Amino acid sequence: MDINDLRSMVTVAGLLCFLAIVAWAYGKSSKKGFEEAANLPFAEGDDDGAANQSSHPR
């Protein structure tokens, strides 16, 4: 076994990890969580951390 065999195994392992991440991201079980995360900026009543307009006059 030489360095090229090791490089080949690392490349195949990287490809398999990439494909696993893609399968997880586009899987049906992850869709609901991603949709909830995408709608977080539009949630009402979440003013924590928002600056008051009167505190920063322009």
N, CA and C of each residue as an Amber inpcrd file, in Angstrom:
protein
   174
   0.8560000  -1.1800000   0.0000000   0.0000000   0.0000000   0.0000000
   0.8930000   1.2310000   0.0000000   0.6770000   2.0840000  -0.9840000
   1.4840000   3.2940000  -1.0650000   0.5980000   4.5210000  -0.8320000
   1.1640000   5.6910000  -1.0030000   0.4650000   6.9470000  -0.7080000
  -0.7170000   7.1590000  -1.6380000  -0.6450000   6.6620000  -2.8690000
  -1.7500000   6.8490000  -3.8090000  -2.9910000   6.0430000  -3.4000000
  -2.7850000   4.8860000  -2.7960000  -3.9130000   4.1170000  -2.2790000
  -4.6000000   4.8710000  -1.1420000  -3.8160000   5.4620000  -0.2770000
  -4.3610000   6.2490000   0.8260000  -5.1300000   7.4590000   0.2940000
  -4.5700000   8.1290000  -0.6870000  -5.2510000   9.2830000  -1.2880000
  -6.5730000   8.8630000  -1.9200000  -6.5930000   7.7300000  -2.5700000
  -7.8220000   7.2290000  -3.1850000  -8.8760000   6.9260000  -2.1300000
  -8.4810000   6.3110000  -1.0300000  -9.4270000   5.9950000   0.0370000
  -9.9750000   7.2690000   0.6770000  -9.1370000   8.2710000   0.8610000
  -9.5920000   9.5360000   1.4370000 -10.5590000  10.2310000   0.4810000
 -10.2940000  10.1750000  -0.8070000 -11.1930000  10.7740000  -1.7870000
 -12.5510000  10.0830000  -1.7910000 -12.5570000   8.7660000  -1.7490000
 -13.8120000   8.0150000  -1.7240000 -14.5690000   8.2940000  -0.4220000
 -13.8690000   8.3520000   0.6830000 -14.5080000   8.6570000   1.9640000
 -15.1160000  10.0610000   1.9430000 -14.4180000  11.0210000   1.3650000
 -14.9450000  12.3800000   1.2550000 -16.1850000  12.4370000   0.3800000
 -16.1690000  11.7000000  -0.7240000 -17.3310000  11.6510000  -1.6020000
 -18.5220000  11.0300000  -0.8840000 -18.2980000   9.9640000  -0.1410000
 -19.3860000   9.3290000   0.6010000 -19.9570000  10.2510000   1.6720000
 -19.1040000  10.9940000   2.3470000 -19.5800000  11.9660000   3.3410000
 -20.4150000  13.0580000   2.6740000 -19.9450000  13.5440000   1.5390000
 -20.6800000  14.5690000   0.7990000 -22.0510000  14.0530000   0.3840000
 -22.1030000  12.8540000  -0.1540000 -23.3810000  12.2890000  -0.5840000
 -24.3220000  12.0550000   0.5960000 -23.7690000  11.6850000   1.7480000
 -24.5930000  11.5100000   2.9440000 -25.1930000  12.8370000   3.4040000
 -24.4150000  13.9030000   3.3390000 -24.9160000  15.2230000   3.7280000
 -25.9970000  15.6920000   2.7600000 -25.7960000  15.4760000   1.4740000
 -26.8000000  15.8520000   0.4800000 -28.0860000  15.0580000   0.6930000
 -27.9700000  13.7650000   0.9510000 -29.1460000  12.9370000   1.1960000
 -29.8860000  13.4040000   2.4490000 -29.1580000  13.7890000   3.4790000
 -29.7920000  14.2840000   4.7020000 -30.4930000  15.6150000   4.4450000
 -29.8370000  16.5080000   3.7150000 -30.3900000  17.8430000   3.4840000
 -31.6470000  17.8020000   2.6170000 -31.6890000  16.9060000   1.6560000
 -32.8340000  16.8330000   0.7590000 -33.8110000  15.7180000   1.1240000
 -33.5960000  15.0800000   2.2320000 -34.4900000  14.0050000   2.6630000
 -35.8260000  14.5410000   3.1460000 -36.8320000  13.7040000   3.0890000
 -38.1820000  14.1150000   3.4940000 -38.2700000  14.4130000   4.9810000
 -37.4770000  13.7300000   5.7810000 -37.5660000  13.9180000   7.2310000
 -37.0040000  15.2670000   7.6840000 -36.1550000  15.8900000   6.8910000
 -35.5580000  17.1760000   7.2600000 -36.3650000  18.3590000   6.7650000
 -37.3180000  18.1350000   5.9010000 -38.0450000  19.2300000   5.2650000
 -38.7810000  20.1050000   6.2830000 -39.4640000  19.4920000   7.2400000
 -40.2490000  20.2570000   8.2080000 -39.3500000  21.1700000   9.0420000
 -38.2340000  20.6590000   9.5050000 -37.3190000  21.4710000  10.3060000
 -36.7320000  22.6240000   9.5240000 -36.3930000  22.3900000   8.2620000
 -35.8450000  23.4600000   7.4390000 -36.8970000  24.5190000   7.1210000
 -38.1450000  24.0970000   6.9260000 -39.2090000  25.0660000   6.6750000
 -39.4510000  25.9390000   7.9060000 -39.4140000  25.3430000   9.0880000
 -39.5740000  26.1220000  10.3190000 -38.4290000  27.1150000  10.4850000
 -37.2210000  26.6950000  10.1970000 -36.0650000  27.5820000  10.3080000
 -36.1330000  28.7100000   9.2840000 -36.6530000  28.4190000   8.1030000
 -36.7550000  29.4410000   7.0680000 -37.7820000  30.5040000   7.4330000
 -38.7930000  30.1420000   8.2070000 -39.8410000  31.0890000   8.5730000
 -39.5610000  31.8310000   9.8750000 -38.4770000  31.5450000  10.5490000
 -38.1620000  32.2270000  11.8050000 -38.0610000  33.7500000  11.6650000
 -37.4750000  34.3000000  10.6150000 -37.4090000  35.7660000  10.5220000
 -38.7790000  36.4230000  10.4210000 -39.7970000  35.6770000  10.0230000
 -41.1250000  36.2360000   9.8490000 -42.0290000  36.0140000  11.0520000
 -41.5050000  35.4180000  12.1060000 -42.3090000  35.1520000  13.2980000
 -42.6540000  36.4570000  13.9930000 -43.8970000  36.5680000  14.4240000
 -44.3350000  37.7910000  15.0910000 -44.0350000  37.7110000  16.5830000
 -43.8590000  38.8780000  17.1880000 -43.6440000  38.9510000  18.6170000
 -42.2200000  38.6550000  19.0420000 -41.3330000  38.5140000  18.1420000
 -39.9410000  38.2250000  18.4620000 -39.1240000  39.5020000  18.3090000
 -39.2070000  40.3650000  19.3170000 -38.4930000  41.6410000  19.2600000
 -37.2610000  41.6420000  20.1510000 -36.8470000  40.5020000  20.6520000
 -35.6590000  40.4470000  21.4890000 -34.4440000  40.8470000  20.6750000
 -33.7140000  41.8060000  21.1690000 -32.5060000  42.2360000  20.4790000
 -32.7490000  43.3060000  19.4420000 -33.9720000  43.6270000  19.1580000
 -34.2610000  44.6800000  18.1800000 -34.0930000  46.0370000  18.8590000
 -33.4480000  46.9250000  18.1630000 -33.2110000  48.2610000  18.7170000
 -34.4950000  49.0790000  18.6740000 -34.7130000  49.8260000  19.7230000
 -35.8530000  50.7210000  19.7710000 -35.5710000  51.9050000  18.8570000
 -36.5580000  52.3320000  18.0870000 -36.3220000  53.4140000  17.1290000
 -35.9980000  54.7180000  17.8360000 -36.5710000  54.9550000  19.0270000
 -36.3170000  56.2060000  19.7350000 -34.9420000  56.2280000  20.3780000
 -34.3060000  55.0830000  20.5400000 -32.9910000  55.0530000  21.1900000
 -31.8660000  55.4410000  20.2370000 -32.1180000  55.4110000  18.9390000
 -31.1080000  55.7680000  17.9460000 -31.6480000  56.8140000  16.9780000
 -31.7170000  58.0680000  17.4150000 -32.2470000  59.0910000  16.4990000
 -31.2560000  59.3600000  15.3710000 -31.8040000  59.6730000  14.2340000
 -30.9510000  59.9760000  13.0750000 -31.1220000  61.3910000  12.6530000
